[in-house]
């Protein structure tokens, strides 16, 4: 939501790849028999009226992440694990000076701002 607002309002630079996120609000409704229903009660749109869920957010500065940087280091045996197994969310990796998105963001921060005409 924040990235969409920044891009639409031209209030800052967003760096990275086009994203798709959860741009809706859902409500969990429990049913007496123990089952449940997930009901979408709202969809979010950007200031231009486009659905974030359908359109995603395209950054002002598109930078593609390299495949090696996206690799989580799992080998073939780990990736064949059952989908029914649940694991704890992975810890975020620290930013690396070699990361393409990080490099572009630092470059933009070091570049003097353009003055409005």
Secondary structure, 3 states (H helix, E strand, C coil): CHHHHHHHHCCCCCEECCECCCCEEEEEEECCCCCEEEEEEEECECCCCCEHHHHCECCCEECCCCHHHHCCCCCHHHHCCCCCCCCCCCCCCCCCCCCHHHHHHHHHHHCCCCCCC
